[in-house]
Amino acid sequence: MVNRRLRILLDEQELLDHQQFAFRKGLGTGIHLVSDAITNDLHADIAMLDHANAYNTVWREGVLRQLHQWGVSGNLGCFLKQYLSDRCFRVDIGDKQSNLFREANGIPQGSALAVTA
């Protein structure tokens, strides 16, 4: 529900560049390249890149600042701020657990909001 509301806001207010295809419903990067090649009767070679530690290095304060500038406020803004703030982790190996560590940067990986946030 939160992801849907955020995507609607981003799309309705045209806050994302029209050339951004990654992480947008029905607009994967591969689709854009292939459809352009088909339209123009061209050959398309595609190389996919996986940026190591991309989620771990996101500047959360910058994400929150950008959302605020875009007018994301109210319940949605509060939820996203709480979602991204005070992130902690620990390592479990067998029955042993490390201390809790606070992350200075990064966003949660693997959740529905990870690619939108």
C-alpha positions as CSV (number, residue, x, y, z in Angstrom):
1,M,0.0,0.0,0.0
2,V,2.8,2.5,0.9
3,N,4.8,1.6,-2.2
4,R,1.7,2.0,-4.4
5,R,0.9,5.5,-2.9
6,L,4.5,6.6,-3.3
7,R,4.6,5.4,-6.9
8,I,1.3,7.2,-7.7
9,L,2.7,10.4,-6.2
10,L,5.9,10.1,-8.2
11,D,4.1,9.4,-11.4
12,E,1.2,11.9,-11.1
13,Q,3.6,14.8,-10.2
14,E,6.1,13.6,-12.9
15,L,8.9,13.7,-10.3
16,L,11.1,11.0,-11.9
17,D,12.9,11.7,-15.2
18,H,10.9,10.4,-18.1
19,Q,14.1,8.5,-19.2
20,Q,14.3,6.5,-15.9
21,F,13.1,3.0,-16.6
22,A,14.6,1.0,-13.8
23,F,12.3,0.2,-10.9
24,R,9.2,1.5,-12.6
25,K,6.2,-0.8,-13.1
26,G,6.3,-2.2,-16.7
27,L,9.3,-0.1,-17.6
28,G,12.4,-2.2,-17.0
29,T,15.7,-1.0,-18.5
30,G,15.9,-4.0,-20.8
31,I,12.4,-3.3,-22.2
32,H,13.4,0.3,-23.0
33,L,16.5,-0.8,-25.0
34,V,14.9,-3.7,-26.8
35,S,11.7,-1.7,-27.7
36,D,13.9,1.1,-29.1
37,A,15.9,-1.3,-31.2
38,I,12.8,-3.0,-32.5
39,T,11.1,0.3,-33.4
40,N,14.2,1.4,-35.3
41,D,15.0,-2.0,-36.8
42,L,18.3,-2.1,-35.0
43,H,20.4,-4.7,-33.1
44,A,20.6,-4.3,-29.3
45,D,23.4,-5.6,-27.1
46,I,22.5,-5.3,-23.4
47,A,24.9,-5.4,-20.5
48,M,23.4,-5.5,-17.0
49,L,25.4,-4.1,-14.1
50,D,25.0,-5.0,-10.5
51,H,26.4,-2.2,-8.4
52,A,28.1,-3.8,-5.4
53,N,26.8,-2.5,-2.1
54,A,24.4,-0.2,-3.8
55,Y,21.7,-0.5,-1.1
56,N,24.3,-0.3,1.7
57,T,25.7,3.0,0.5
58,V,22.5,5.0,-0.1
59,W,22.6,8.3,1.8
60,R,19.4,8.1,3.7
61,E,19.4,11.8,4.7
62,G,19.6,12.7,1.1
63,V,16.7,10.4,0.2
64,L,14.6,11.9,3.0
65,R,15.5,15.4,1.9
66,Q,14.6,14.7,-1.7
67,L,11.2,13.2,-0.7
68,H,10.5,16.3,1.4
69,Q,11.4,18.6,-1.5
70,W,9.0,16.6,-3.7
71,G,6.2,17.3,-1.1
72,V,6.0,13.8,0.4
73,S,4.6,14.7,3.8
74,G,1.8,13.7,6.2
75,N,1.4,10.1,7.1
76,L,3.4,8.9,4.1
77,G,6.3,11.2,4.9
78,C,6.3,10.2,8.5
79,F,6.2,6.5,7.7
80,L,9.1,6.7,5.2
81,K,11.2,8.7,7.7
82,Q,10.6,6.1,10.4
83,Y,11.2,3.3,7.9
84,L,14.6,4.7,6.9
85,S,15.8,6.0,10.3
86,D,17.7,4.2,13.0
87,R,18.5,1.1,11.0
88,C,20.4,-1.6,13.0
89,F,21.8,-5.0,12.3
90,R,23.5,-7.9,14.0
91,V,25.1,-11.1,12.8
92,D,23.7,-14.5,13.8
93,I,26.0,-17.6,13.5
94,G,24.4,-20.7,14.9
95,D,23.2,-19.9,18.4
96,K,25.7,-16.9,18.7
97,Q,24.7,-13.3,18.1
98,S,26.9,-10.3,17.7
99,N,26.2,-6.9,19.3
100,L,23.7,-4.6,17.6
101,F,25.3,-2.2,15.1
102,R,23.7,1.0,13.9
103,E,24.0,1.7,10.2
104,A,25.0,5.3,9.2
105,N,23.8,4.8,5.6
106,G,21.9,2.4,3.5
107,I,18.4,1.3,2.9
108,P,16.7,-2.1,3.6
109,Q,17.3,-4.5,0.8
110,G,14.7,-7.0,-0.3
111,S,11.6,-5.1,0.9
112,A,8.8,-3.8,-1.3
113,L,10.0,-0.2,-0.7
114,A,13.7,-0.9,-1.3
115,V,13.8,0.2,-4.9
116,T,11.4,3.0,-4.5
117,A,12.9,4.5,-1.4
